[in-house]
Amino acid sequence: MKKLIFISFLIVSFFLSNTIIQAQSLNQLVQFMQGSFNSNEQATNDADFFDVSLEMVKIWKKDKQTRWLYVEQAISKNKNKPYRQRVYGITQTGENEFVSTVYLLPEPEKYIGAYKKTKKRFKNLNPPQLTIKEGCHITLIFNGTFYEGKTENNSCPSKLSGASYASSEVKIYKKQLLSWDRGFNGAGEQVWGAEKGAYIFKK
């Protein structure tokens, strides 16, 4: 009987410790992602890049399975007119594997600047009210130093500037984030996005 109890204790301890490790890994990814970023330094050194502001902040903190981030992106001199507003749902799918699912907001103009007061602005909004951007999720792999991932092939639809699909590639470090978003037409020709490489956003 004592041996059985001991084995049961070991099994419970294993699953408990594994759950804690996964939670720590997921929390670290979110910690790397959240904050105020901009590409000012890159834009200053290369005229082909704009000075872009990127705000990412946690919302719906009581959810234990998914970490939620409100994301707002704008040209730095026009922060009150963001060109992109999203919600990311971050989940852990393996020891070093994560998925960032992209969602659209209902009436996004109501949430401009919401990163400043998330508790108040998101009080009456819940995840089921969001619209998922099918095929636009990013699978992220942690290599011990940073997280890296991209969308799958041409799975993320886009109609911007005559595009058929969009691709996103990201590298997420503790103090900076590299993001390369591009749009392609049916012939595989790039029709929007940076041509030289990724935007470098620094905290």
Secondary structure by P-SEA (a helix, b strand, c coil): caaaaaaaaaaaaaaaaaaaaaaaaaaaaaaaccccccaaaaaaacccccbbbbbbbbcccccccbbbbbbbbccccccccccccbbbbbbbccccbbbbbbbbbcccccccccccccccccccccccccccccccbbbbbbccccccccccccccccccccccbbbbbbcccccbbbbbbbccccccccccccccbbbbbcc
